[in-house]
Amino acid sequence: VQLQASGGGLVQPGGSLRLSCAASRSIFNINTMGWGRQVPGKQRELVAIGASGGTTHYVDSVKGRFTVSRDVAKNTIYLQMNNLNPEDTAVYYCYARIDESLYWGQGTLVTVSS
Protein backbone atom coordinates (compact mmCIF):
# COMPACT_ATOMS: atom_id res chain seq x y z
CA VAL A 1 0.00 0.00 0.00
CA GLN A 2 1.16 3.54 -0.74
CA LEU A 3 0.18 6.39 1.54
CA GLN A 4 0.12 10.08 0.68
CA ALA A 5 -0.15 12.59 3.51
CA SER A 6 -1.22 16.19 3.05
CA GLY A 7 -2.58 19.16 4.96
CA GLY A 8 0.49 20.41 6.78
CA GLY A 9 1.44 24.04 6.97
CA LEU A 10 2.11 27.00 9.22
CA VAL A 11 -0.34 27.66 12.03
CA GLN A 12 -0.31 29.97 15.03
CA PRO A 13 -0.29 28.59 18.57
CA GLY A 14 -3.81 27.64 19.60
CA GLY A 15 -4.81 27.00 16.01
CA SER A 16 -6.01 23.86 14.26
CA LEU A 17 -5.07 21.76 11.27
CA ARG A 18 -6.47 18.62 9.71
CA LEU A 19 -4.07 16.21 8.07
CA SER A 20 -5.23 13.72 5.46
CA CYS A 21 -3.64 10.48 4.33
CA ALA A 22 -4.89 8.83 1.15
CA ALA A 23 -4.17 5.15 0.59
CA SER A 24 -3.60 3.55 -2.79
CA ARG A 25 -5.99 0.70 -2.00
CA SER A 26 -8.98 -0.06 0.15
CA ILE A 27 -8.39 0.41 3.85
CA PHE A 28 -11.42 -1.65 4.81
CA ASN A 29 -9.32 -4.61 5.89
CA ILE A 30 -6.45 -2.65 7.38
CA ASN A 31 -6.95 -3.02 11.09
CA THR A 32 -4.44 -0.47 12.33
CA MET A 33 -3.62 2.91 10.84
CA GLY A 34 -2.33 6.04 12.45
CA TRP A 35 0.08 8.90 12.63
CA GLY A 36 3.58 9.50 13.83
CA ARG A 37 5.79 12.57 13.91
CA GLN A 38 9.45 13.34 13.87
CA VAL A 39 11.61 16.34 14.62
CA PRO A 40 15.24 16.60 13.49
CA GLY A 41 17.60 14.71 15.76
CA LYS A 42 14.86 12.72 17.46
CA GLN A 43 13.24 9.37 16.89
CA ARG A 44 9.89 9.17 15.21
CA GLU A 45 7.10 8.80 17.74
CA LEU A 46 3.65 7.38 17.29
CA VAL A 47 1.09 9.96 18.33
CA ALA A 48 -2.23 8.46 17.25
CA ILE A 49 -3.39 4.94 16.53
CA GLY A 50 -6.76 4.05 15.09
CA ALA A 51 -8.19 0.56 14.76
CA SER A 52 -10.83 -0.39 12.24
CA GLY A 53 -13.31 -1.10 15.01
CA GLY A 54 -13.06 2.48 16.22
CA THR A 55 -10.63 2.07 19.09
CA THR A 56 -8.09 4.87 19.31
CA HIS A 57 -4.95 5.50 21.32
CA TYR A 58 -2.93 8.66 21.73
CA VAL A 59 0.37 9.63 23.22
CA ASP A 60 -0.16 11.63 26.41
CA SER A 61 1.11 14.88 24.91
CA VAL A 62 -1.73 15.02 22.36
CA LYS A 63 -4.62 13.49 24.29
CA GLY A 64 -7.67 15.69 24.22
CA ARG A 65 -6.29 17.75 21.33
CA PHE A 66 -5.76 15.29 18.45
CA THR A 67 -8.35 12.97 16.91
CA VAL A 68 -7.65 10.20 14.41
CA SER A 69 -10.44 9.01 12.15
CA ARG A 70 -10.92 7.18 8.89
CA ASP A 71 -13.26 7.34 5.90
CA VAL A 72 -13.31 3.87 4.37
CA ALA A 73 -15.24 5.04 1.31
CA LYS A 74 -12.45 7.49 0.50
CA ASN A 75 -9.57 5.20 1.57
CA THR A 76 -8.40 8.06 3.75
CA ILE A 77 -7.46 8.61 7.36
CA TYR A 78 -7.37 11.97 9.09
CA LEU A 79 -5.70 13.62 12.02
CA GLN A 80 -7.59 16.56 13.44
CA MET A 81 -5.21 18.65 15.53
CA ASN A 82 -6.59 21.35 17.82
CA ASN A 83 -5.01 23.78 20.26
CA LEU A 84 -1.63 23.34 18.62
CA ASN A 85 1.50 24.48 20.39
CA PRO A 86 5.10 24.97 19.21
CA GLU A 87 6.06 21.56 20.61
CA ASP A 88 3.81 20.00 17.99
CA THR A 89 6.09 21.27 15.21
CA ALA A 90 7.29 18.21 13.29
CA VAL A 91 7.01 16.24 10.10
CA TYR A 92 3.90 14.11 10.39
CA TYR A 93 3.68 10.68 8.78
CA CYS A 94 0.76 8.34 8.37
CA TYR A 95 1.20 4.59 8.58
CA ALA A 96 -0.64 1.35 8.08
CA ARG A 97 0.09 -1.97 9.76
CA ILE A 98 -0.62 -4.90 7.45
CA ASP A 99 0.16 -8.35 8.83
CA GLU A 100 3.53 -7.84 10.51
CA SER A 101 4.69 -5.00 8.26
CA LEU A 102 4.50 -1.27 8.86
CA TYR A 103 4.05 0.99 5.86
CA TRP A 104 4.85 4.68 6.16
CA GLY A 105 3.75 7.44 3.85
CA GLN A 106 5.75 10.51 3.00
CA GLY A 107 5.58 13.22 5.58
CA THR A 108 3.88 16.57 5.73
CA LEU A 109 5.44 19.42 7.69
CA VAL A 110 3.50 21.11 10.47
CA THR A 111 4.97 24.30 11.88
CA VAL A 112 3.38 25.98 14.90
CA SER A 113 4.71 29.48 15.31
CA SER A 114 3.56 33.03 15.84
C-alpha positions as a Markdown table, in Angstrom:
| # | Residue | x | y | z |
|---|---|---|---|---|
| 1 | Val | 0.0 | 0.0 | 0.0 |
| 2 | Gln | 1.2 | 3.5 | -0.7 |
| 3 | Leu | 0.2 | 6.4 | 1.5 |
| 4 | Gln | 0.1 | 10.1 | 0.7 |
| 5 | Ala | -0.2 | 12.6 | 3.5 |
| 6 | Ser | -1.2 | 16.2 | 3.1 |
| 7 | Gly | -2.6 | 19.2 | 5.0 |
| 8 | Gly | 0.5 | 20.4 | 6.8 |
| 9 | Gly | 1.4 | 24.0 | 7.0 |
| 10 | Leu | 2.1 | 27.0 | 9.2 |
| 11 | Val | -0.3 | 27.7 | 12.0 |
| 12 | Gln | -0.3 | 30.0 | 15.0 |
| 13 | Pro | -0.3 | 28.6 | 18.6 |
| 14 | Gly | -3.8 | 27.6 | 19.6 |
| 15 | Gly | -4.8 | 27.0 | 16.0 |
| 16 | Ser | -6.0 | 23.9 | 14.3 |
| 17 | Leu | -5.1 | 21.8 | 11.3 |
| 18 | Arg | -6.5 | 18.6 | 9.7 |
| 19 | Leu | -4.1 | 16.2 | 8.1 |
| 20 | Ser | -5.2 | 13.7 | 5.5 |
| 21 | Cys | -3.6 | 10.5 | 4.3 |
| 22 | Ala | -4.9 | 8.8 | 1.2 |
| 23 | Ala | -4.2 | 5.1 | 0.6 |
| 24 | Ser | -3.6 | 3.5 | -2.8 |
| 25 | Arg | -6.0 | 0.7 | -2.0 |
| 26 | Ser | -9.0 | -0.1 | 0.1 |
| 27 | Ile | -8.4 | 0.4 | 3.9 |
| 28 | Phe | -11.4 | -1.6 | 4.8 |
| 29 | Asn | -9.3 | -4.6 | 5.9 |
| 30 | Ile | -6.4 | -2.7 | 7.4 |
| 31 | Asn | -6.9 | -3.0 | 11.1 |
| 32 | Thr | -4.4 | -0.5 | 12.3 |
| 33 | Met | -3.6 | 2.9 | 10.8 |
| 34 | Gly | -2.3 | 6.0 | 12.5 |
| 35 | Trp | 0.1 | 8.9 | 12.6 |
| 36 | Gly | 3.6 | 9.5 | 13.8 |
| 37 | Arg | 5.8 | 12.6 | 13.9 |
| 38 | Gln | 9.5 | 13.3 | 13.9 |
| 39 | Val | 11.6 | 16.3 | 14.6 |
| 40 | Pro | 15.2 | 16.6 | 13.5 |
| 41 | Gly | 17.6 | 14.7 | 15.8 |
| 42 | Lys | 14.9 | 12.7 | 17.5 |
| 43 | Gln | 13.2 | 9.4 | 16.9 |
| 44 | Arg | 9.9 | 9.2 | 15.2 |
| 45 | Glu | 7.1 | 8.8 | 17.7 |
| 46 | Leu | 3.6 | 7.4 | 17.3 |
| 47 | Val | 1.1 | 10.0 | 18.3 |
| 48 | Ala | -2.2 | 8.5 | 17.3 |
| 49 | Ile | -3.4 | 4.9 | 16.5 |
| 50 | Gly | -6.8 | 4.1 | 15.1 |
| 51 | Ala | -8.2 | 0.6 | 14.8 |
| 52 | Ser | -10.8 | -0.4 | 12.2 |
| 53 | Gly | -13.3 | -1.1 | 15.0 |
| 54 | Gly | -13.1 | 2.5 | 16.2 |
| 55 | Thr | -10.6 | 2.1 | 19.1 |
| 56 | Thr | -8.1 | 4.9 | 19.3 |
| 57 | His | -4.9 | 5.5 | 21.3 |
| 58 | Tyr | -2.9 | 8.7 | 21.7 |
| 59 | Val | 0.4 | 9.6 | 23.2 |
| 60 | Asp | -0.2 | 11.6 | 26.4 |
| 61 | Ser | 1.1 | 14.9 | 24.9 |
| 62 | Val | -1.7 | 15.0 | 22.4 |
| 63 | Lys | -4.6 | 13.5 | 24.3 |
| 64 | Gly | -7.7 | 15.7 | 24.2 |
| 65 | Arg | -6.3 | 17.7 | 21.3 |
| 66 | Phe | -5.8 | 15.3 | 18.5 |
| 67 | Thr | -8.3 | 13.0 | 16.9 |
| 68 | Val | -7.7 | 10.2 | 14.4 |
| 69 | Ser | -10.4 | 9.0 | 12.2 |
| 70 | Arg | -10.9 | 7.2 | 8.9 |
| 71 | Asp | -13.3 | 7.3 | 5.9 |
| 72 | Val | -13.3 | 3.9 | 4.4 |
| 73 | Ala | -15.2 | 5.0 | 1.3 |
| 74 | Lys | -12.4 | 7.5 | 0.5 |
| 75 | Asn | -9.6 | 5.2 | 1.6 |
| 76 | Thr | -8.4 | 8.1 | 3.7 |
| 77 | Ile | -7.5 | 8.6 | 7.4 |
| 78 | Tyr | -7.4 | 12.0 | 9.1 |
| 79 | Leu | -5.7 | 13.6 | 12.0 |
| 80 | Gln | -7.6 | 16.6 | 13.4 |
| 81 | Met | -5.2 | 18.7 | 15.5 |
| 82 | Asn | -6.6 | 21.4 | 17.8 |
| 83 | Asn | -5.0 | 23.8 | 20.3 |
| 84 | Leu | -1.6 | 23.3 | 18.6 |
| 85 | Asn | 1.5 | 24.5 | 20.4 |
| 86 | Pro | 5.1 | 25.0 | 19.2 |
| 87 | Glu | 6.1 | 21.6 | 20.6 |
| 88 | Asp | 3.8 | 20.0 | 18.0 |
| 89 | Thr | 6.1 | 21.3 | 15.2 |
| 90 | Ala | 7.3 | 18.2 | 13.3 |
| 91 | Val | 7.0 | 16.2 | 10.1 |
| 92 | Tyr | 3.9 | 14.1 | 10.4 |
| 93 | Tyr | 3.7 | 10.7 | 8.8 |
| 94 | Cys | 0.8 | 8.3 | 8.4 |
| 95 | Tyr | 1.2 | 4.6 | 8.6 |
| 96 | Ala | -0.6 | 1.3 | 8.1 |
| 97 | Arg | 0.1 | -2.0 | 9.8 |
| 98 | Ile | -0.6 | -4.9 | 7.5 |
| 99 | Asp | 0.2 | -8.4 | 8.8 |
| 100 | Glu | 3.5 | -7.8 | 10.5 |
| 101 | Ser | 4.7 | -5.0 | 8.3 |
| 102 | Leu | 4.5 | -1.3 | 8.9 |
| 103 | Tyr | 4.0 | 1.0 | 5.9 |
| 104 | Trp | 4.8 | 4.7 | 6.2 |
| 105 | Gly | 3.8 | 7.4 | 3.9 |
| 106 | Gln | 5.8 | 10.5 | 3.0 |
| 107 | Gly | 5.6 | 13.2 | 5.6 |
| 108 | Thr | 3.9 | 16.6 | 5.7 |
| 109 | Leu | 5.4 | 19.4 | 7.7 |
| 110 | Val | 3.5 | 21.1 | 10.5 |
| 111 | Thr | 5.0 | 24.3 | 11.9 |
| 112 | Val | 3.4 | 26.0 | 14.9 |
| 113 | Ser | 4.7 | 29.5 | 15.3 |
| 114 | Ser | 3.6 | 33.0 | 15.8 |
